[in-house]
Amino acid sequence: IIFNISTISIILFFILNLLIGKVWELRTYYKFKNFKPYDEVVLSSLNLSQKDGLKLYLETFIDRKFEYDQFTEHAENNGYDNKFVNVTPDLGRKTITPSDCRQNIFFYGGSTTFGYNVTDDQTIPSYLGKYFIDQGIDICVKNFGRGSYFSTQENILFQKHILNSKILSNDIILFI
């Protein structure tokens, strides 16, 4: 088989990109190996060890993945298998919430609602979910806050959830 220059260039391009991707992961791992993103006061308030603080920082700011979301432009998508920051565009950010619910509360907002620099169970929606569990109230709490969102994007996301029947008539909607 005779390869022309363009075919070889394309193959080399893909190989080089794979190699750069792996080297970048190793570089990031070694760069942040002994990094301390939070001081002891912050770690104490978050109830985290230095190691867990680094894990939270990496999941929040370094290992962030985004997905294109029609009309709102972007949505976090780290998946639901991380230690501290679990989020998908369809499910929102993981919250502490009752398991069986007769009603839902949907939170919409920007970075504060999403909960940057805190774990899943330290977000505002999770605190409300904990309260409901403690009181024996069967209301599920959903966190659809997203980083860098402003009122227009929040409203568009809300409207998309209505159009896709994610929100029912008895659900409660909160914008922060």
The 8 nearest C-alpha neighbors of each residue, nearest first, counted from 0:
[[1, 2, 3, 6, 7, 4, 5, 10],
 [0, 2, 3, 6, 4, 7, 5, 8],
 [3, 1, 6, 0, 7, 4, 5, 8],
 [2, 4, 6, 5, 7, 1, 8, 0],
 [3, 5, 7, 6, 8, 2, 9, 1],
 [4, 6, 8, 7, 3, 9, 2, 10],
 [7, 5, 9, 8, 3, 4, 2, 10],
 [6, 8, 10, 4, 9, 5, 11, 3],
 [9, 7, 5, 11, 6, 10, 12, 4],
 [8, 10, 12, 6, 7, 11, 5, 13],
 [9, 11, 7, 13, 12, 8, 14, 6],
 [10, 12, 14, 8, 9, 13, 15, 7],
 [11, 13, 9, 15, 10, 14, 8, 16],
 [14, 12, 16, 10, 15, 11, 17, 9],
 [13, 15, 11, 17, 16, 12, 18, 10],
 [14, 16, 18, 12, 13, 17, 11, 19],
 [17, 15, 19, 13, 18, 14, 20, 12],
 [18, 16, 20, 14, 15, 19, 13, 21],
 [17, 19, 15, 21, 16, 20, 22, 14],
 [20, 18, 16, 22, 17, 21, 23, 15],
 [21, 19, 17, 23, 18, 22, 16, 24],
 [22, 20, 24, 18, 23, 19, 17, 25],
 [21, 23, 19, 25, 24, 20, 26, 18],
 [22, 24, 26, 20, 21, 25, 19, 27],
 [25, 23, 21, 27, 26, 22, 28, 20],
 [26, 24, 28, 22, 27, 23, 29, 21],
 [25, 27, 23, 29, 24, 28, 30, 22],
 [28, 26, 30, 24, 25, 29, 23, 31],
 [29, 27, 25, 26, 31, 30, 32, 24],
 [28, 30, 32, 26, 31, 27, 25, 33],
 [31, 29, 27, 28, 32, 26, 34, 33],
 [32, 30, 34, 29, 28, 33, 27, 53],
 [31, 33, 29, 34, 30, 28, 27, 53],
 [34, 32, 31, 35, 30, 29, 53, 50],
 [33, 35, 31, 32, 36, 53, 30, 37],
 [36, 34, 37, 53, 33, 49, 38, 52],
 [35, 37, 34, 53, 56, 38, 52, 49],
 [38, 36, 35, 41, 42, 39, 52, 49],
 [37, 39, 40, 41, 42, 36, 35, 49],
 [38, 40, 42, 41, 43, 37, 49, 44],
 [41, 39, 43, 42, 38, 44, 37, 45],
 [40, 42, 44, 43, 39, 38, 37, 45],
 [43, 41, 39, 45, 47, 44, 40, 46],
 [42, 44, 46, 40, 41, 45, 39, 47],
 [43, 45, 41, 46, 42, 40, 47, 39],
 [46, 44, 42, 43, 47, 41, 117, 121],
 [47, 45, 43, 44, 42, 48, 41, 52],
 [48, 46, 42, 45, 51, 52, 43, 49],
 [47, 49, 51, 50, 52, 42, 46, 43],
 [48, 50, 52, 51, 53, 47, 42, 35],
 [51, 49, 53, 48, 52, 54, 47, 35],
 [52, 50, 54, 48, 53, 49, 47, 55],
 [53, 51, 49, 55, 54, 50, 47, 48],
 [52, 54, 56, 50, 51, 55, 57, 49],
 [53, 55, 51, 57, 52, 56, 58, 50],
 [56, 54, 52, 58, 53, 57, 83, 59],
 [55, 57, 53, 59, 54, 58, 60, 52],
 [56, 58, 61, 54, 59, 60, 55, 62],
 [59, 57, 62, 55, 56, 60, 84, 54],
 [60, 58, 56, 57, 55, 63, 61, 84],
 [59, 61, 57, 63, 56, 58, 62, 55],
 [62, 60, 57, 63, 58, 59, 56, 27],
 [63, 61, 58, 57, 60, 64, 59, 77],
 [64, 62, 61, 60, 59, 77, 58, 65],
 [63, 65, 76, 77, 75, 62, 66, 74],
 [66, 64, 75, 76, 74, 73, 63, 67],
 [65, 67, 74, 73, 68, 76, 75, 64],
 [66, 68, 73, 72, 74, 69, 65, 71],
 [69, 67, 72, 73, 71, 74, 66, 70],
 [68, 70, 71, 72, 67, 73, 156, 159],
 [69, 71, 72, 68, 155, 152, 156, 73],
 [72, 70, 152, 69, 68, 73, 155, 156],
 [73, 71, 68, 67, 70, 69, 74, 66],
 [74, 72, 67, 68, 66, 71, 65, 75],
 [73, 75, 66, 65, 88, 68, 76, 67],
 [76, 74, 65, 64, 77, 66, 87, 88],
 [75, 77, 87, 64, 65, 78, 86, 88],
 [78, 76, 86, 64, 85, 63, 75, 87],
 [79, 77, 86, 87, 76, 85, 80, 81],
 [78, 80, 85, 86, 81, 77, 87, 93],
 [79, 81, 78, 85, 82, 77, 84, 83],
 [82, 80, 85, 83, 79, 84, 78, 77],
 [81, 83, 84, 80, 85, 54, 55, 58],
 [84, 82, 118, 119, 81, 55, 85, 58],
 [85, 83, 119, 81, 118, 58, 82, 86],
 [86, 84, 79, 93, 78, 81, 92, 77],
 [85, 87, 92, 91, 78, 77, 76, 79],
 [86, 88, 76, 91, 90, 89, 78, 75],
 [87, 89, 91, 90, 74, 76, 75, 86],
 [90, 88, 87, 91, 86, 143, 76, 92],
 [91, 89, 87, 88, 92, 86, 93, 141],
 [92, 90, 143, 87, 86, 142, 88, 89],
 [91, 93, 86, 142, 85, 94, 143, 90],
 [92, 94, 85, 119, 86, 91, 95, 142],
 [95, 93, 125, 96, 119, 120, 92, 124],
 [94, 96, 125, 128, 120, 129, 93, 97],
 [95, 97, 128, 139, 140, 94, 98, 129],
 [98, 96, 139, 99, 132, 137, 100, 138],
 [97, 99, 96, 100, 139, 137, 138, 95],
 [100, 98, 97, 137, 101, 139, 138, 96],
 [101, 99, 137, 138, 102, 139, 98, 97],
 [100, 102, 137, 138, 99, 103, 139, 169],
 [101, 103, 138, 100, 170, 139, 169, 104],
 [104, 102, 139, 170, 138, 140, 171, 105],
 [103, 105, 171, 140, 172, 170, 141, 139],
 [104, 106, 141, 172, 173, 140, 142, 171],
 [107, 105, 173, 142, 143, 174, 141, 172],
 [108, 106, 144, 174, 143, 153, 173, 175],
 [107, 109, 144, 175, 112, 174, 153, 145],
 [108, 110, 148, 145, 146, 144, 112, 111],
 [109, 111, 146, 113, 112, 145, 114, 115],
 [112, 110, 114, 113, 109, 115, 108, 144],
 [111, 113, 144, 108, 114, 110, 109, 175],
 [114, 112, 144, 110, 145, 111, 115, 109],
 [115, 113, 111, 122, 112, 117, 110, 116],
 [114, 116, 117, 110, 113, 111, 59, 146],
 [117, 115, 114, 59, 56, 118, 55, 60],
 [118, 116, 115, 114, 121, 122, 119, 45],
 [117, 119, 83, 121, 120, 84, 122, 55],
 [120, 118, 121, 83, 84, 93, 122, 94],
 [119, 121, 125, 118, 122, 95, 94, 126],
 [122, 120, 118, 119, 117, 125, 126, 123],
 [123, 121, 114, 125, 124, 120, 119, 126],
 [122, 124, 126, 125, 112, 127, 121, 114],
 [125, 123, 127, 126, 122, 142, 128, 140],
 [126, 124, 94, 95, 128, 122, 120, 127],
 [127, 125, 129, 123, 128, 124, 130, 122],
 [126, 128, 130, 124, 125, 129, 131, 123],
 [127, 129, 96, 125, 131, 95, 130, 126],
 [130, 128, 126, 132, 127, 131, 95, 125],
 [129, 131, 127, 133, 128, 132, 134, 126],
 [132, 130, 136, 134, 128, 129, 133, 135],
 [131, 133, 135, 129, 134, 130, 97, 136],
 [132, 134, 130, 131, 135, 129, 136, 128],
 [135, 133, 131, 132, 136, 130, 129, 137],
 [136, 134, 132, 133, 131, 137, 130, 97],
 [135, 137, 131, 134, 138, 132, 133, 97],
 [138, 136, 100, 101, 97, 99, 135, 139],
 [137, 139, 102, 100, 103, 136, 101, 140],
 [140, 138, 103, 96, 100, 97, 104, 102],
 [139, 141, 104, 128, 96, 103, 105, 124],
 [140, 142, 105, 106, 104, 143, 139, 94],
 [143, 141, 106, 92, 91, 144, 124, 105],
 [144, 142, 91, 107, 106, 145, 141, 92],
 [143, 145, 113, 108, 107, 112, 109, 142],
 [146, 144, 109, 113, 110, 148, 143, 108],
 [145, 147, 110, 109, 148, 113, 144, 75],
 [148, 146, 109, 110, 145, 149, 108, 73],
 [149, 147, 109, 146, 145, 152, 153, 108],
 [148, 150, 152, 151, 109, 153, 147, 108],
 [149, 151, 153, 152, 154, 148, 108, 109],
 [152, 150, 154, 153, 149, 155, 148, 71],
 [151, 153, 155, 71, 154, 150, 149, 148],
 [154, 152, 150, 156, 151, 155, 108, 107],
 [155, 153, 157, 151, 156, 152, 150, 158],
 [154, 156, 152, 158, 157, 153, 159, 151],
 [157, 155, 159, 153, 154, 158, 152, 160],
 [156, 158, 154, 160, 155, 159, 153, 161],
 [159, 157, 161, 155, 160, 156, 154, 162],
 [158, 160, 156, 162, 161, 157, 163, 155],
 [161, 159, 165, 163, 157, 158, 162, 166],
 [160, 162, 158, 164, 166, 159, 163, 165],
 [161, 163, 159, 164, 160, 158, 165, 166],
 [162, 164, 160, 161, 165, 159, 166, 158],
 [165, 163, 161, 166, 162, 160, 167, 159],
 [164, 166, 160, 163, 161, 167, 162, 159],
 [167, 165, 161, 164, 160, 170, 168, 163],
 [168, 166, 170, 169, 165, 164, 161, 103],
 [167, 169, 170, 166, 171, 161, 102, 164],
 [168, 170, 167, 102, 171, 103, 166, 101],
 [171, 169, 103, 167, 102, 168, 104, 166],
 [170, 172, 104, 103, 105, 169, 173, 102],
 [173, 171, 105, 104, 106, 170, 174, 107],
 [174, 172, 106, 105, 107, 175, 171, 104],
 [173, 175, 107, 108, 106, 172, 153, 105],
 [174, 108, 107, 112, 173, 106, 109, 111]]
